[in-house]
């Protein structure tokens, strides 16, 4: 730096807990907490769902080693996946799956290319954090896999998640 100038402080996205501005005198205002959200990746062909925390930074096992583009043609012949953002919140009778949104992904391991619409993934993460349930683009088979996975993970949370059950087409 010329003339002893200090480098300008950069605003970077970080995962934080509790009060994002505690002790920082205003720097970082507008940051969000990802404390109660988990990414679940559904392998459509294998009918398998699993939590992949690395997906919070696009570094999940499924995404590693693949260059993603917004062009479907780049990953033609690839394997379909759903990245599902699952947010938990609390109501009077206890915690529940409050926000659940699903974003499409395609991975072609042979070509080391993949398709995803990154702005859509980020927007759907935001919607999940704001307690929206958006799973209407998912196929019925993937909805069933997600429902079974969430039921197995925590039956009590599942029982309190009526909006999600309706969106996934689960009755009773």
N, C-alpha and C positions, 0 to 999 in steps of 0.2 A: 504494500500500500504506500502510496506517495504521501509525503509530509506527515507521517505518523497517524494516518487515518485508521480508524477501526473498521473492520469489515462489517457491512450491513447485516443485521440480524435477519435470518431467513425464517419464513413461516413454513414449517413442514407438518405433514399429517402424522400424528402419533396416537397410539392407543393410550388412554389415560384413565385413571380411576377417580371416583368421587368428584370433588370440586376442581374443575380444570384450571381455574385461575388462582387457586390458593397460593399465596406467597409470590406471585409473579407480576404483581402490579399492572395487570391488564394485558400483558402479552399472552397471546393464545386465546383471547376471547373469541367465542364462536366455535371452539373445538367441541367435538362430540365424544361421548363415552360409548365404547363398544363392549362394555362389561357384560351385558346380558344378551348378547347375540352370538349365535354359532352358525357357521356355514356347514351345510350338509350337502354332499355331492351324491347324486343318484346316477348310477350306471344303468342306462335304460335297457341295454341288451342283456346284461347279467341280472337285472332286477335286484340290485344291491344298493343300499344306502349306507353312508358312513360320514361321521363328522370329520372334516379335514380343516383344522384351525388355520393352516397355512393359506387357505383361500382368502382369508381376510386381507392378505397382501399379494394375492394372485401367485402364491408359491405353494400351492397344494401339491400332493404327490401326483395327482391327475394332470396338473398344469405344467409341472417341471419339464424342461427340455423341449418345450413346444413354443414356437413363435405364433402368437395370436394376431389375427387381422380381422377387420370388419367385413371381409369378403368371403362369402360361403364357398365360392369356387376354389379357394386356396386349400380348403380342407376336405374337398370332395372325396367321398368314400370313407370318411372318418366315422368314429364311434360317437353316438349322441349321449350327452350328459345333461343333467339339470343341476345348477348351483342354486340351492334353496337356503335363503337367509331365514333363520328361526330366532325370533326375539321372545324373551320371557318377561312377563310383567306380573304384578300382583293385584288381586281384587279381594273383596271381603272374605271369600271362602278359601283363598290361597293363591299360589302361583298358577299361571296357565300359559299356553302358547299364544301370545298376544298378536304378534306380527309374523306372518309367513309369506314370503314372496319367492317366486321361482324364475330363474333366468336360464336361457338356453346356452349350451356350449357344444361344440363338435371338436373332437381331437383325432387327428390322423397321425398316428405314431410313425408310420413308414415315411411320410413326407416331413415329419416334425413340424407340422403346421396345424393351426386350429382356428376355429371361428368363435368369436364372442363379440357382443356389442358392449364394450366397456362402459360407455355412459349409461346404458340400460342397467347393467349390473350394479353400478353405483347408485342409481336412482332407486332401484328395487331394494337395496340395502337400507337406504334412507326411509323408504315406505315401510319396511319391516320394523325399523326402529320407532316409527310413528304409529305402530299397531294396525297396519293394514294387512289384509289377507288377500293376496293376488296369486292365484294358482290356476287361473282359467286357461292359460296356454298349454298347460301340462296335459299329456295324454292320460287316459284312464288307468293304464297299467302303472305308470309312474306315480300317479296319485295314490294308488293302492299301496305301492312300495313305501311311499312317504308316510302314509297313515299307519301302516304296520310298524315301521321303524319308530315313529314317535310314541306309539302305544307301548312298545317294548322298553323304550328308554325311560319313560315315567308315566305309568298308568294314571296317577292322580292328576298330573298336569293335563293329560289327554282328556280326562273326564270333564274338566272345567273349561275345555276349549270348544264350545258349541259352534261358534262361528267358523272355526277351522274345519270341524267335522262336516258342517253343511257344505262348505266350499269344496271339500274333497269327495263329497257324495256319500258320506258315511251316515247311515241312519241307525238310531237306537243306541 
